[in-house]
Amino acid sequence: MKESNGPLIELSSLENSGNTQEAKQTSYANSLNPDDFESIRLRRIFAYFIDVVCIAIVTVIAIFISTILGIISFGILTPLLVIVLALIPLAYHTFLVGSDWNATLGMRFMNIRMELDTGGDPDYMTAFLQVALFYFSVAVTSSLILLVSLFNPRGRCLHDYVTSTIIRRIPLSS
């Protein structure tokens, strides 16, 4: 047979010609390496435990500062400070996942990051929605909602599907 150096025709784009967004998601999803999702559930669990420790450290520091501010203001700022303390986990995840790293400190330590289904980086709004859905669904279902990740090969949870995000391993640089 004669080798051809001509242009390659991608047939997958013909299957999804009606919806270009769907075509982008399908082509990016098909280009991912299965090794990117090896032991992803375990990595996510350990990353979350590391993040819980980081959030606890930030919260202890914030409680110390809140106590001093509460004493100085004779308790007037206490309700506001309680709300601020409750928002620390949301702020931690939102600002770190929405940043250029696309990962919290625990995720970076476990060598995973968040991406959109289309291959792009999540913005701050996507990061906020993802973490808000995570905490809400875990609180409402007593963490049973996390079992969704057992029924798909990429370890995606319900909040990943709703926000169109994936969590995958980052290849180690040589």
Residue pairs with C-beta under 8 A, 6 or more apart in sequence:
10 27
12 23
12 26
12 27
12 30
13 23
13 27
15 26
16 22
16 23
16 26
17 23
21 118
24 118
24 119
25 117
25 118
25 164
28 117
28 118
28 119
29 117
32 166
32 168
34 153
35 169
36 168
36 169
36 171
37 153
37 154
37 155
37 168
37 169
38 169
40 112
40 154
40 155
40 167
40 168
40 169
41 149
41 150
41 155
43 110
43 111
43 112
43 169
44 110
44 112
44 149
44 155
44 167
46 106
46 110
47 104
47 106
47 107
47 109
47 110
47 112
48 106
49 106
50 105
50 106
50 109
50 110
51 92
51 93
51 104
51 105
51 106
51 107
54 92
54 104
54 105
54 106
55 88
55 89
55 92
58 88
58 92
59 85
59 88
62 84
62 85
62 88
63 85
66 77
66 78
66 81
66 82
66 84
66 85
69 77
69 81
70 77
70 78
70 81
89 131
89 135
90 128
90 131
90 132
90 135
92 104
93 104
93 127
93 130
93 131
93 134
94 124
94 127
94 128
94 131
95 124
95 127
96 103
96 104
96 105
97 103
97 104
97 107
97 114
97 122
97 127
97 130
97 131
98 122
98 123
98 124
98 125
98 126
98 127
98 128
100 121
101 108
101 113
102 113
102 114
102 115
102 121
102 122
103 112
103 113
103 114
107 113
107 114
107 167
111 169
111 170
111 172
112 167
112 168
112 169
112 170
113 167
113 168
113 170
114 122
114 127
114 130
114 165
114 166
114 167
115 121
115 122
115 165
115 166
115 167
115 168
116 122
116 126
116 164
116 165
116 166
117 164
117 165
117 166
118 164
122 130
122 163
122 165
126 163
126 165
129 162
129 163
130 159
130 160
130 163
130 165
133 158
133 159
133 162
133 163
134 157
134 159
137 145
137 158
137 159
138 145
138 146
145 157
145 158
146 157
148 156
148 157
148 158
148 161
149 155
149 156
149 157
154 166
154 168
155 167
156 166
156 167
160 166
160 167
